[in-house]
Amino acid sequence: MHRTRPRIFVAGHAADVERIKLAAAELAAAGFAVATPDFTPALDADDLLARVADDLAAVEAAAVVAYLPGAEDTLEVAHAELYGVPTVRLADVLALAVTR
């Protein structure tokens, strides 16, 4: 029987890119399908809008949005709350993943 991996989106600020990458690796190792914001430099305004739209679509598709400390005010967290996607502190998700 094939078990589906829970989808999780890791939210954080652009200054948190390295912490987001580390969290994503830990969550993937714990069995989650992980999505993160795209912080690569935008080529132009259309590119930026497309990346934001992709990030928000990933938020809507997630089972949960986990946010880094201080990132509870990000667009992704607000969007998750608007669409009824649960939001939790990243530390809480990582603690649960360890006890699974």
MIFITI-299330 format. One line per 10 residues: number of its first residue (from 0); their letters; for each residue x negated, y negated, z negated of N, C-alpha, C, O. Coordinates in steps of 0.05 Angstrom, whole numbers, plus 32768, in hexadecimal, padded with zeros to 4 digits. Example, Ala and Ser with C-alpha at 12.3 -4.5 7.8 and 13.67 -1.06 7.14 Angstrom:
# residues 2
0> AS> 7EF8 8072 7F64 7F0A 805A 7F64 7EF8 8042 7F64 7EE3 8042 7F57 ~ 7EFF 802D 7F72 7EEF 8015 7F71 7EFE 7FFF 7F63 7EF4 7FE9 7F5F .
***
This chain:
# residues 100
0> MHRTRPRIFV> 7FEF 8018 8000 8000 8000 8000 7FEE 7FE7 8000 7FDC 7FE5 7FF0 ~ 7FF4 7FD5 8012 7FE4 7FBC 8014 7FF2 7FA6 8004 8009 7FA0 8008 ~ 7FE3 7F9B 7FF1 7FED 7F85 7FE0 7FE5 7F6A 7FEC 7FCE 7F66 7FF3 ~ 7FF8 7F58 7FED 7FF3 7F3D 7FF8 7FE5 7F2D 7FE2 7FEB 7F2E 7FCB ~ 7FD1 7F1E 7FEB 7FC2 7F0D 7FD9 7FD2 7EF3 7FD4 7FDB 7EE7 7FE7 ~ 7FD5 7EEB 7FBB 7FE4 7ED2 7FB5 7FD5 7EBA 7FC1 7FBC 7EB9 7FC0 ~ 7FE4 7EA8 7FCE 7FD8 7E90 7FDA 7FD6 7E7A 7FC6 7FE9 7E73 7FB8 ~ 7FBE 7E6E 7FC4 7FB9 7E59 7FB1 7FAB 7E42 7FC0 7F99 7E47 7FD0 ~ 7FB2 7E2A 7FB9 7FA5 7E12 7FC4 7F97 7E04 7FAD 7FA2 7E00 7F98 ~ 7F7D 7DFE 7FB1 7F6D 7DF1 7F9D 7F6C 7DD3 7FA4 7F62 7DCB 7FB9 .
10> AGHAADVERI> 7F76 7DC3 7F92 7F77 7DA6 7F96 7F61 7D98 7F86 7F5B 7D9F 7F6F ~ 7F56 7D84 7F92 7F42 7D73 7F85 7F3C 7D5B 7F96 7F45 7D58 7FAC ~ 7F2C 7D4A 7F8A 7F23 7D31 7F99 7F0B 7D37 7FAB 7EFE 7D4B 7FA7 ~ 7F06 7D26 7FBE 7EF0 7D29 7FD0 7ED5 7D2C 7FC1 7EC3 7D3A 7FCA ~ 7ED3 7D1F 7FAA 7EBA 7D20 7F9B 7EB7 7D3C 7F8E 7EA1 7D43 7F84 ~ 7ECC 7D4D 7F8E 7ECC 7D67 7F82 7EC6 7D7E 7F96 7ECB 7D95 7F90 ~ 7EBC 7D77 7FAE 7EBA 7D8C 7FC3 7EAA 7DA4 7FB9 7EB3 7DBB 7FBE ~ 7E94 7DA1 7FAC 7E84 7DB8 7FA4 7E93 7DC8 7F8F 7E93 7DE1 7F8F ~ 7EA1 7DBB 7F7C 7EB1 7DC9 7F68 7EC8 7DD8 7F75 7ECF 7DEE 7F6C ~ 7ED4 7DCC 7F89 7EEA 7DD9 7F98 7EDF 7DF2 7FA5 7EEC 7E07 7FA5 .
20> KLAAAELAAA> 7EC8 7DF0 7FB2 7EBC 7E08 7FC0 7EB7 7E1E 7FAC 7EBC 7E36 7FB2 ~ 7EAC 7E18 7F94 7EA6 7E2C 7F80 7EC0 7E39 7F76 7EC1 7E51 7F73 ~ 7ED4 7E28 7F71 7EEE 7E33 7F68 7EFA 7E45 7F7D 7F05 7E5A 7F76 ~ 7EF9 7E3D 7F96 7F04 7E4D 7FAC 7EF6 7E68 7FAD 7F04 7E7C 7FB1 ~ 7EDC 7E68 7FA9 7ECE 7E82 7FAA 7ED6 7E94 7F93 7ED9 7EAC 7F96 ~ 7ED9 7E88 7F7B 7EE1 7E98 7F64 7EFD 7EA3 7F68 7F03 7EBA 7F62 ~ 7F0F 7E93 7F72 7F2B 7E9B 7F76 7F2C 7EB1 7F8C 7F3C 7EC4 7F89 ~ 7F1D 7EAD 7FA1 7F1D 7EC2 7FB6 7F12 7EDC 7FAB 7F1D 7EF2 7FB2 ~ 7EFE 7EDB 7F9A 7EF3 7EF4 7F8E 7F07 7F01 7F7C 7F06 7F19 7F77 ~ 7F19 7EF0 7F70 7F2E 7EFB 7F5F 7F46 7F05 7F6E 7F59 7F0F 7F62 .
30> GFAVATPDFT> 7F46 7F03 7F89 7F5B 7F0E 7F99 7F6F 7EFB 7FA4 7F84 7F03 7FAF ~ 7F6A 7EE1 7FA2 7F7D 7ECD 7FAD 7F75 7EC6 7FCA 7F5E 7EC8 7FD1 ~ 7F89 7EBF 7FD9 7F85 7EB3 7FF3 7F84 7E94 7FEE 7F97 7E88 7FE5 ~ 7F6D 7E89 7FF3 7F68 7E6D 7FEA 7F67 7E59 8001 7F5C 7E5F 8016 ~ 7F74 7E43 7FFC 7F73 7E2C 800F 7F69 7E14 7FFF 7F6E 7E11 7FE7 ~ 7F5A 7E03 800D 7F4F 7DEB 8000 7F53 7DD3 8012 7F57 7DD6 802A ~ 7F51 7DBA 8007 7F52 7DA3 8018 7F3B 7DA2 802C 7F25 7DAC 8027 ~ 7F40 7D95 8043 7F2B 7D92 8057 7F1F 7D76 8053 7F2B 7D62 805A ~ 7F07 7D75 8048 7EFA 7D5C 8043 7EE5 7D55 8058 7ED5 7D42 8054 ~ 7EE3 7D64 806E 7ED0 7D5D 8082 7ED7 7D41 808E 7EEF 7D3B 8090 .
40> PALDADDLLA> 7EC3 7D32 8096 7EC9 7D17 80A0 7EDC 7D18 80B9 7ED8 7D28 80CB ~ 7EEF 7D07 80B9 7F02 7D05 80CF 7EF5 7CF7 80E7 7EE6 7CE4 80E4 ~ 7EFD 7D00 80FE 7EF2 7CF4 8117 7F01 7CDA 811D 7EF4 7CC7 8127 ~ 7F1A 7CD9 8117 7F2B 7CC1 811C 7F44 7CC4 810B 7F48 7CD8 80FD ~ 7F56 7CB1 810D 7F6F 7CB1 80FD 7F80 7CC9 8104 7F8C 7CD4 80F1 ~ 7F82 7CD0 811D 7F92 7CE8 8124 7F87 7D01 8117 7F96 7D12 810E ~ 7F6D 7D04 8118 7F60 7D1B 810B 7F66 7D1C 80ED 7F6C 7D31 80E2 ~ 7F63 7D05 80E0 7F69 7D03 80C4 7F85 7D0B 80BE 7F8A 7D1B 80AB ~ 7F98 7D01 80CD 7FB5 7D07 80C9 7FBA 7D25 80CD 7FC9 7D31 80BE ~ 7FAD 7D31 80E1 7FB0 7D4E 80E6 7FA5 7D5E 80CE 7FB1 7D72 80C7 .
50> RVADDLAAVE> 7F8E 7D56 80C3 7F83 7D64 80AD 7F94 7D62 8094 7F98 7D76 8086 ~ 7F9F 7D4B 808F 7FB1 7D47 8078 7FCA 7D58 807C 7FD3 7D65 8069 ~ 7FD5 7D58 8094 7FEC 7D68 8099 7FE6 7D86 8095 7FF7 7D95 808A ~ 7FCF 7D8F 809E 7FC7 7DAB 8099 7FC5 7DB1 807B 7FCE 7DC6 8072 ~ 7FB8 7D9F 806C 7FB6 7DA3 804F 7FD1 7DA5 8042 7FD6 7DB7 8031 ~ 7FE3 7D93 804A 7FFE 7D94 803D 800E 7DAC 8045 801D 7DB6 8035 ~ 800A 7DB6 805E 8017 7DCF 8066 800C 7DE6 8055 801B 7DF8 804E ~ 7FF2 7DE6 8050 7FE6 7DFB 803F 7FF1 7DFA 8022 7FF5 7E0E 8016 ~ 7FF6 7DE2 8019 8002 7DDF 7FFE 801E 7DEB 7FFE 8025 7DFA 7FEB ~ 802E 7DE5 8012 8049 7DF0 8013 8049 7E0E 8015 805C 7E1B 800C .
60> AAAVVAYLPG> 8035 7E19 8022 8034 7E37 8026 8028 7E45 800D 802A 7E5D 800B ~ 801D 7E36 7FFA 8010 7E42 7FE3 8025 7E4B 7FCE 803B 7E40 7FCC ~ 801D 7E60 7FBF 802D 7E69 7FA9 8029 7E56 7F91 803B 7E53 7F80 ~ 8011 7E4A 7F90 800A 7E38 7F7A 7FF4 7E25 7F84 7FE4 7E2C 7F95 ~ 7FF4 7E0D 7F79 7FDE 7DFA 7F7D 7FCF 7DF7 7F62 7FDB 7DF0 7F4E ~ 7FB6 7DFE 7F63 7FA5 7DFB 7F4C 7F93 7DE2 7F4F 7F87 7DDE 7F64 ~ 7F93 7DD1 7F3B 7F84 7DB8 7F3E 7F6D 7DB6 7F2A 7F6F 7DC0 7F13 ~ 7F57 7DAA 7F33 7F40 7DA5 7F22 7F46 7D90 7F0E 7F59 7D80 7F11 ~ 7F37 7D8F 7EF8 7F3B 7D7A 7EE4 7F3A 7D5E 7EF1 7F28 7D58 7F01 ~ 7F4D 7D4E 7EEB 7F4F 7D33 7EF6 7F5C 7D31 7F11 7F5F 7D1B 7F1C .
70> AEDTLEVAHA> 7F64 7D48 7F1D 7F70 7D48 7F38 7F8E 7D4B 7F37 7F9A 7D51 7F4C ~ 7F9A 7D48 7F20 7FB7 7D4B 7F1F 7FC5 7D34 7F2E 7FDE 7D35 7F31 ~ 7FB6 7D1F 7F36 7FC2 7D08 7F44 7FBD 7D09 7F62 7FC2 7CF5 7F70 ~ 7FB5 7D20 7F6D 7FAF 7D22 7F8A 7FC9 7D24 7F9A 7FDE 7D2C 7F90 ~ 7FC6 7D1E 7FB3 7FDD 7D20 7FC6 7FE7 7D3D 7FC7 7FFF 7D41 7FC7 ~ 7FD5 7D50 7FC6 7FDD 7D6C 7FC8 7FED 7D75 7FB0 8001 7D84 7FB3 ~ 7FE6 7D6C 7F98 7FF6 7D73 7F80 8011 7D66 7F81 8025 7D72 7F7B ~ 8012 7D4C 7F89 802C 7D3F 7F8C 803D 7D4C 7FA1 8056 7D4F 7F9D ~ 8031 7D55 7FB6 8040 7D62 7FCC 804B 7D7D 7FC2 8062 7D85 7FC8 ~ 803A 7D8B 7FB3 8043 7DA5 7FA8 805B 7DA1 7F96 806F 7DB0 7F98 .
80> ELYGVPTVRL> 805A 7D8E 7F85 8070 7D89 7F72 8089 7D81 7F82 809F 7D89 7F7A ~ 8086 7D72 7F97 809D 7D6A 7FA7 80AB 7D82 7FB4 80C3 7D82 7FB7 ~ 809A 7D96 7FBC 80A5 7DAD 7FCA 80A9 7DC5 7FB7 80AF 7DDB 7FC1 ~ 80A7 7DC1 7F9D 80AC 7DD6 7F8B 8097 7DEC 7F88 809C 7E02 7F7E ~ 807F 7DE6 7F92 8069 7DF8 7F8F 805C 7DF4 7F73 8055 7DDD 7F6D ~ 805A 7E08 7F63 804F 7E04 7F48 8033 7DF9 7F49 8023 7E00 7F5B ~ 802D 7DE8 7F36 8012 7DDD 7F33 8007 7DE5 7F18 8015 7DE4 7F04 ~ 7FEE 7DED 7F17 7FE1 7DF5 7EFE 7FC4 7DEC 7EFE 7FB8 7DE7 7F13 ~ 7FB9 7DEA 7EE6 7F9D 7DE3 7EE4 7F8C 7DFB 7EEE 7F93 7E12 7EE9 ~ 7F77 7DF5 7EFC 7F66 7E0A 7F07 7F5C 7E1C 7EF1 7F5A 7E34 7EF5 .
90> ADVLALAVTR> 7F54 7E10 7EDB 7F49 7E20 7EC4 7F5D 7E36 7EBC 7F55 7E4C 7EB4 ~ 7F77 7E2F 7EBC 7F8B 7E43 7EB4 7F8D 7E5A 7EC8 7F90 7E71 7EC0 ~ 7F8B 7E54 7EE2 7F8C 7E69 7EF6 7F73 7E7B 7EF4 7F75 7E93 7EF5 ~ 7F5C 7E6F 7EF0 7F43 7E7E 7EEE 7F44 7E90 7ED5 7F3B 7EA7 7ED5 ~ 7F4F 7E86 7EBF 7F52 7E96 7EA7 7F64 7EAE 7EAB 7F5E 7EC4 7EA2 ~ 7F7A 7EAA 7EB9 7F8C 7EC0 7EC0 7F7F 7ED4 7ED2 7F82 7EEC 7ECF ~ 7F6F 7ECA 7EE6 7F62 7EDC 7EF9 7F4F 7EEE 7EEB 7F4B 7F05 7EF3 ~ 7F42 7EE4 7ED6 7F2E 7EF4 7EC7 7F3C 7F0B 7EB8 7F31 7F20 7EB4 ~ 7F55 7F06 7EAE 7F63 7F19 7E9E 7F73 7F2D 7EAE 7F80 7F3F 7EA3 ~ 7F74 7F2A 7EC9 7F84 7F3B 7EDA 7F7A 7F57 7EDA 7F85 7F68 7EE8 .
***
